[in-house]
Amino acid sequence: MGKKNPEVDAFVGRAKAWQAETKKLRAILLDCGLCEELKWGKPCYTHQGNNLAIIQGFKQHCAVMFFKGSLLKDPAGQLVRPGEHSQAGMRLEFTSVKRVNELEPALRRFVAQAIRLEQAGAKVDFKAKHELTLPDELSSRLKGDPALAAAFRALTPGRRRAYVMHFSGAKQPATRAARIEKCVGRILAGKGLNDR
């Protein structure tokens, strides 16, 4: 059994929502032999120093999110993708202590799988980081400006992806072009979309 972390004790004591569910989830995760830390302001569970799962609270539910959840076998379809662009994390969602009790066997199976994956050194293939489909407006702008093209290629994969998602999110070509023009200076400066 894992050892309780005093920082997580304090977190649980302050929690205004999902406190009973968090206590129950915490007990299960510790019983699975995981180490407990407070990371990103949330109870995080590790195995041999590697992040395995984190307890998250939302308005509608609380969840245990597995950092490499996309690698877990889930024949019953119980895991939920946190967002449309999520590639690695998958979570098991709970709306009551009763639901935690019902899903406890599945949670324990997912934890055991996640531990085996970590021990095997499994990695998530982040295809979207390597396979970006540029909007036509960006492709044209980069072809016409070699300095901008070089600066865009020099950005980290995550920064390039954030820009592509931002530009592609506009429905109208004129809006996409305007977004690109607005970001040219940031790209040339080597900054990401949200960098200061």
Sequence and secondary structure as in RCSB ss.txt:
>XXXX:A:sequence
MGKKNPEVDAFVGRAKAWQAETKKLRAILLDCGLCEELKWGKPCYTHQGNNLAIIQGFKQHCAVMFFKGSLLKDP
AGQLVRPGEHSQAGMRLEFTSVKRVNELEPALRRFVAQAIRLEQAGAKVDFKAKHELTLPDELSSRLKGDPALAA
AFRALTPGRRRAYVMHFSGAKQPATRAARIEKCVGRILAGKGLNDR
>XXXX:A:secstr
     HHHHHHHHH SSSHHHHHHHHHHHHHTT EEEEETTEEEEEETTEEEEEEEE SS EEEEETTGGGS  T
T   B SSTT SS EEEEESSHHHHHHHHHHHHHHHHHHHHHHHHT     HHHH     HHHHHHHHH HHHHH
HHHHS HHHHHHHHHHHHT SSHHHHHHHHHHHHHHHHTT  TT  
